[in-house]
Amino acid sequence: MKKFTIGQLAKETGIKVDTIRYYEKFGLIPKPSRQESGYREFTQKHIELINFIKQAKTMDFTLREITEFLALAKKKGGREELLDFADNKMNYLKRAQQSLQGLVNEIHSGRVFPSA
C-alpha cells in the first residue's frame, strides 16, 4: 500500500498542510502511523476521506456535521440514521435554493434594489 507524507497528501488533495493537521486534530481523519523517523505516513484512505470532506463542504456541510456523518457511517446499524441525516440536509438545501430563487425573482422584478 502506497504511503504519503503530509506534503504529498496536501498535493494529492489540493489542500494545505495546516488544514490536514486541523482535520487530524478535529478527528475528521484518523491519526496516521509514523515512520521510525517520526514522519507521518498517510494512506489512500486519508485521500478518500479528505476528498469526501472537500465535497461535503461544497454542499454546505459544516465540519461538525461532517464529523457526525462520518461517526454515523462507522456506527453499526447507522445506515438509517445516515439516510435521515442526508435527507435532512437535502431538504435544508432545497429550502435555501427556494429562498434564493425568490430573492432573484424579486431583484429581476425591480422590487428589490430598484434602479436609481
N, C-alpha and C positions, 0 to 999 in steps of 0.2 A: 504494500500500500504506500502510495506516494505521501511524503511528509512535506509540509511547507513551513518556512519561517514566518514570523509575523509580517515582515516586509513583503514576502511573496504572497501571503494571504491578502494583504492590502491591495497589491497589484492585481491579483486574480479577481477580487470582488469589487474593486474600484472605490473602496472606502479607506479612510485614513487609519493609520496605526492607532492613534488615540481613540478612535471610535471602536476599534476591535477591543482594545483594553477596557473601554467602558462597557461594551456588551458582555465581556467576560465578568467584570465586576458586578454588573447588574444581574447576572445569571442567565442572560439570554443564550449564551453559547457555553458549552462545558469547558472547564479548565483543560487545557491541552497537557499532554505528557511533556516531560522535559528530557532533553539530552543530558549526558553526563556533564557537559559544559554549562548547563543551566538554560540553554536556549529552549524556547517553547517549540513543540512540534505539532502543528495543526494538520488536520486531515481534510479529505474531500467532504466529510460530514460538516465540518466548520464552514466550508464554502457554501454548501447547500443551505445551511441554517442562515448564514448571513444574506444570501440571495433571497431567501424567504422573508427575512426581516425587512430588507430593502423593498420588496414587493408589497408587503403588508403596510409599510409606511406610506407608499404611494397611494394606498387605498384609505388613508386617514386613520390607520390604527395607531394608537399610542404605544409606547414601549411597555407600559403596564398591561395594556390589552394583549399585546403580542406575548408577553410573559405568561399571562393567564391562558391564552390559546395554546401555547407550547406545553404548559403544565397539563392541560386537559388532553392534549394529544398523547402524552406519556401515561396518562391515567388509564388503568384497565377498566374497560366498560365506559370510557368517556366519550364514545362516538356520538351519542345523542346530545350530550352537553356541547360538544364541538359544533354539531349542526345547529343547535339553538343559538350558540354564540355567533356563528357566521350569519345565520338568518337575521338576528337582531341587528348586526352591523349592516347587512344589506338593506334592511328596512330603514335604518337611520340614513344611509347614503341616498336612498330613494327620496326620502323626505327633504334632505338637503338639496338634492337636484331640483325638486319641485319648487322649493323656496327660491332658489337661484333663477329658475326659469321665470317665475313670477316677477322677480326683480328685473330681469332682462326685458320682459314684456312691458313693464312699467317704463323703463328707460326708452324703449323704442316708441312708445305711445306719446312720450313727451311729458307725462305726468310726474316723472321724477327727473330732476336735473334738466328742466326745460332750457332751450337755447336762450342765451342772453341777448 
